[in-house]
Structure formats: C-alpha cells, structure tokens
Amino acid sequence: MDQTNYQQWWQLHLRVARGDSLSPDEQSSYYAGRRELEREERLLETEQARQAREYLAALEAKHADLERRRQQVDAEITRLEAQLEDPTRQYLGVGD
C-alpha cells in the first residue's frame, strides 16, 4: 500500500478505533485496506523467514568448515606430538 492510500486508510482506522460509524463505501475501503496490509505483513514475514533460513544455512556451512579445520589442526598436533622426544613430551604433559 502506498503512503497516500495508507494515510487515507489510517484515518478510517482511527474512526473505527474510536467507535465511529463508517459509510458503506468507507467500510469497504477500510476492510479492503486492512486485508491489503495483512497480506503485506504475511509477505514480509515469509521474506524474513526465507532470509533467516538462508542465514542459518550459511552458518551451518561455516560451522562445517570450522569443524573440518579443527580436525585438521588436531591431526597436525597429534603428528607433531608423536615426533617429540620423551623429556619434552613429559615437560609438556603430552600423552598424560
């Protein structure tokens, strides 16, 4: 709904909220405007849900990449620790 139509609808809405009576044409305009606003709200909620799903998918992909990297680093640490001499391993507490 464009700004001009919204302002016209808002005036009708204020009258309804105050309990004023609307003419049949005003009632028709008011309810049509309300339906349009509700439809726009549902579309916005749908778009926000889509964006949230995309964001979640991106976070899950990043998490998978970080987990893969963590496993690589753990494997590298294990490989390096295996090359340490016993005194150094004991000093670092490796293998405890």
N, C-alpha and C positions, 0 to 999 in steps of 0.2 A: 504494500500500500504506500502510495507516495505521501509526501508530507502534507500537501493540501487536503487530500482525502482523509488523512489521519486526523488533522485538526478539526475537520467537519465532524468526523465520527466521534472524536473526543468530546465535543460539545454535546452531542446526543447522549453520550455515555454519562456525562456529568448530570444531565437532566434525569436519566434513568436512575442513577445513584441517589439522587435527591427525592425520587419517588414521583417526579413529574410525569404527566401523560404525554405520549408521543402520538402524532397523527399516524394514520396507516402508512403513508409514504415514508415518514420519519422512522417508523418501526421497521419497515422493510429495509431501509438504508442502514439502520443501526444493526440489525441482525445479519445482514449481508457483510457489513464491515467486520463484525465480530467473528463471523466464520472465516473471513479472509485472514484476519490477524491470527486466529487459532491455527489455520493452515500454514501460515508463515512460521509460526512458532514450532510446529511439528517438523517442518523442513529444516529449520535451524537446528533442532535437537538431533535430527537424522544426520546432518552435516557434522555436527560436533561429535557424534558417536563414530562416524567414519574416520574423522581426524584422530580421535582417541585410539581407534583400532590400528591405524597406520603408525601412530607414535609407539604404541605397545609393540607392534611387530618390529619396529626399528630398535627398540630397547632389547627385545629378545635376541635379535641378531647380534647386537653389540655384546650382550651377555655371553652368547655362544662363542664369539670371537675372543673375548677376555678369558673365558674358561679354557679354550684351546691354548691360548698363550700361557696361562698359568700352568697347564700340564706340561708344556714345552720347557718352561723355566724349572719346574720341579724335576723333570728328567735331566736337565743340564746340571742342576745342583747335585743330584744323585751321582751322575757321571763324574763330576769334579771331586766330590767327597770320596769316591772309590779310589781316586788317584793319590789321596793324601797318605802320608806316612803315619804310622801308629802314634808317635808322640803328638803330632799335630792334630790327629783325629781325637785323641784323648783331651787335648787342651781345648778344642772347640766343642767337645761333647758330642761329636758325630758318632752315631751308631748306638747311643745310650737308649 
